[in-house]
Amino acid sequence: MRAMWLGRAEVECWSVAVPGLGFSGGNEAQEAQLMGRACRYHDIPQFDCVDCKAVASVRQAVADGRVELAPTVLVDMLEPYVEQVLEALEHSEALVTDLSKVGDFSLEDEERAAASARLGVVMTDTDYIYEVAQRVRDKT
């Protein structure tokens, strides 16, 4: 799985475009159970929020075995540095795995250069996120 940006506009398109990830006919009790934590906008899940529903849909797809995540051993070991990298990329909410690359975020050259400057390390589209995190760790 690639890094996912679940911003408001992208979620609206993504949640409609992916068959089988929707909710089941308005059963609010079942939806509340699936939702767990809310999206980045709400402390409490909101049934009319596209982001809250998308988070719950992805969780349900993982629970049903329809989505399998790539390993996260390296990004877990480097978690504080991975968080710094994601913040520099301005995608702190992204889901990343050991296979996630900087190029997965589709940044313009200027955006990537600005993120590199914020971190103090050079990064290219072909760099894995954990590789950039290692460079950040080694720099400190």
N, C-alpha and C positions, 0 to 999 in steps of 0.2 A: 504494500500500500504506500502511496506517496503521501507527502505532507498534505494536510487538508486545511484550507482556509475556510472557516465557517462564518464569514462575515454576513451581515444581513442580506445584501443583494444576492450573493452567491448561493446562500442557503435556499432562498425562494426558488431559484432556478433548479438547484440540485435536488431539493426535496421533491419537486414535481417530476423531474426527469428520470429519477431512479425508481423503477417499478418495484413494488413489494416493500418499500420502506415507509409507507404511510401508516396512519392510525386506523383502527378498526371501528368504523361506524359510530363514533361519538360515545363510546363507553368510558365515561369520565373516571370511574374507579380504576379500570385497567390502565388508562392513560396516566393517571396519577402515580400508580405503582411503577410504571415504566420510566417515568420522568426522573425519579431520583432527584439529583441536584439540578438546579435551574441553569439557564444559559448565562453568559457573561453579563447580561443586562439585568437579570432578576435574581434576587435571593430566594424567592419562592417561585416555583414553576407557574407559568401563565399559559392557560390553554389556548389563548388567542395569539401567542407569540410564535412566530415561525422558527426562531432560534431555539426556544425551549423544546418545541416539537421535533426539530431536527436532531438535537442531542438525544432525546429519548428514542427516536427512530434508529439512530446509529447504535445505541446501546442494545436495543432489541435485536437488531440484525446480528450483532456480535453474539448475543446470547443464543440466538437461533442457529448459529453456525453459518450464516450467509456471508459473513465478513470474517476474514482471518488476518490478523495483524502480523507484520513481519517482526522478527526479534527486536527487543529493545535493551539488550544487555549493555551495549556500549553507551547508549544515550542515558540509561539509568545510572551507570557508574559516573558519568560526567554531568549529572543533572544540573548542578548550579551553573556550570559553564554553558550547557545547552540552553538554559533559560536566558543567559546573557546574549547568546547568539540570536535567539528568537526575538528578544526585545530589540536588538540592533536591526534586525530585519523587519521590525514593526509588525510581527506576527506572533506575539507572545502566547496567543491562545491555540496555536497550531499543534496538531498531533504529529509527532515525528517518531520514526523508527530508525533502526541502524541502517536502513537503505535510503533514508531521506537525504536529498541533495539540495544545495543552495538553489540550483536551477529549477527545483520543483515549485518555487515561489514565483517564478516568471517575473523577476525584477528587471527593470531597465538598467542599463550600465551605470547611470548616475545614482540610482537607488542602491545598487550593490556597492558602488564606490563609497557612498555615504555610510553604509553599514560597516564596511571595512574600516573606515576612518574612526567610527564610534568605538569599534572593538580594538583597533590598533593592530590588526592582523589582515593580511591579504586573503581574499576569498574569490573563488571563481564559481561558475555555474556547475562545474563538474565535481566540486568538493562535497564530500558527505558532511552533514551537519556535525557529526561527532568528530570529524577531522578538524573542523574549525574550532570546536569546543576544546580539543586537545591543544591547539595552538594558543588559544586564549589562556588555558591553564598553565602552559609552559611559559608564557610571557609574564605571568605574575609571580 
